[in-house]
Amino acid sequence: MSRVLHEWISCVRTSEICAMAADKPFQKDKESNLSSSTNRLDGETMTVLAYVLFKVSSGTEREVCQKLVEFTEVLQADIIFGEYDVIAKMETEDLDALEGFLSERVRTVPNVLVTSTMIISREYKGKSHRPKNK
């Protein structure tokens, strides 16, 4: 399969997943013929949220977290126990921006050995984080 065809299929599948996550029907952008999903509450294009798991050099967890939170795309970075050492929640405009950010900036952070990205399809807020109804 050609690279262009593979990228187009990936783009369509991703847009379908984003549309499902927003409980919206899949929509086509008439001008560019690319598919997109909009946020059902305010009509704006949805951003991409993702958790990225990191394996880092032993003893550098704090240093890596401090470097990660300097990026505006990183909402939070935490040291964790288990197979991975660090987890970070990130937000970008779209999947292309996420891919570029991870490839060009995050993976060049010193002491980052391995990353694993988990794109968020739907978030559920705990009671203490929900908006208050009047």
Buried (B, 14 or more C-beta within 10 A) or exposed (E): EEEEEEEEEEBBEBBEBBBBBBEBEBEEEEEEEEBBBBEEEEEEEBBBBBBBBBBBEEEBBEBBBEBBEEBEBBEEBEBEEEEBBBBBBBBBEBBEBBEEBBEEEBBEBEBBEEBEEEBEEEEEEEEEEEEEEE
